[in-house]
Amino acid sequence: MSKKKPTAHEALIYLMVVTSAADRDMTDVELGRIGDVVRTWPIFEDFEDRKLVKVAQDCQQLLHETGGLGKVIALTQAAIPLHLHETAYAAAFEVAAVDMEMRMEELRVLQLLRQELAVDPLTVAAIERANKARHRSLT
C-alpha cells in the first residue's frame, strides 16, 4: 500500500495508534484516550471526529506492511511541523500512560519517538511528569 503523506492531524493520530499498538494489544482504555485527545485538545479543533476510525485503520494497515513502524514514523515526521513535535510526543505519551502500566514495547516506541522527533530530555521529563500528576487520584 502506497500512502500519501498524512495531514498533521492524521500523523498525530498515527503516533497515538503506534504507541497503543506497540504491545500488540490496543485496549479499549487506550482507544478511548485517543478519542478523548482528538475531541478535547486544541490541536484537533478543526479535525472532523468522524474521520478518526478511518485514520486509525489506515495506520494499522501501514503497520502490517514490511518495515511498517519505520514507514509510519517517517510519514509522521514529514507531516508534523517542527513546532508540534513536543505536542506529538505528549499525545503519544498520553496514550501509553492511560492504563497506568507501560510495557517494554510501549517504552521502546516512546524512546524511538523522542529520538525521531528530537524532543530534548528536559521537555520529555516535563511532559511525562505533568501527565503523571494529571492522572493521580486520591485513593
Disulfide bonds with the S-S distance in Angstrom:
none
